[in-house]
């Protein structure tokens, strides 16, 4: 085998020219989005009132395995892609594990995360459609930051509804968005009808992604020339994020490396779906097998404690119904610091794969996540985002098991971004003020009791 460098880079010529659509190879396709008023599958025309036309086509495509990446998007990608696949030699040495650990680092752009991969694509299609601008929600702020950058590049207006707890915890992320020209509103707010309704029902709420989605959709549908764009969950987003996994696999193949375990943090599913895409393709086609692990916060455990059912994607109940692992659209998670992992549901694509047994999931508490983040930062030299640290925690646990058993497993995980805008969270951790927020069974039962009753 070739000597493995610390960082494996692809050449520009080796960058993916096509996105990969996971659904094309799924034996059981994800259930369709439903119109909440009629209970019938959403049509392209209905979705076109909310989303860009080309993105609607991508969303509904269950059969085309590869879609060409437009040349203008590939040109933008070259500013920060290919991103490195890093061998965590220092972490391996510190752990004294026989395991080989690799991470795909997506934090090498101003947004600090993988979100830019889809943001630039969605802004491109909005521009091609001749729109004035777009609206969106953001949790921790990575998606809002990425979208503000993409909209600035294409000269589009960008309206961001930021989950209130993150708006208050992450002021610097907010200011980056404003630097790129975005309008940032803490959600829920008094600027929309649905926001006022949520505040009336939940006075003093710290918000959720479900709340912010409702406000962003209302803003898009009541402002001519605007459409709504989403940073996770949807098929179109997983499609764009497949560049992560395609690059990862190409880099591993270059050195004849086959991973045993692939680990990604999971909130709505964008990073995880992108990272695992080509590996899951082989698994679905019977060409290879991998252990794939989704890691979620114990405070918002959609996979591990949710129900596989149709539910609203938003708290205001104005979006289509999606069949997914959900905690209930009324569920508002405790104010943990992994803002990007606070969605009450999960991607329909990943939910179906999980339901069919192609992947597994684990939920981890917040304090242990930050302990892993600090350990990683001290030996690998990168301060990880709290979201990424969920994958780090489980990767370290897996490496520790290899130390006990003597197995020489190859572990690959996604390092979705950096945590330099998350220093308030690190401050609370270091000051001993961080606690673990874990919903009780009664908490979940209350929100799950409100799942929509289909006709």
Order of alpha helices (4+ residues) and beta strands (2+ residues): beta-beta-alpha-alpha-beta-alpha-beta-alpha-beta-alpha-beta-alpha-beta-alpha-alpha-beta-alpha-alpha-beta-alpha-beta-alpha-beta-alpha-beta-beta-alpha-beta-alpha-alpha-beta-alpha-alpha
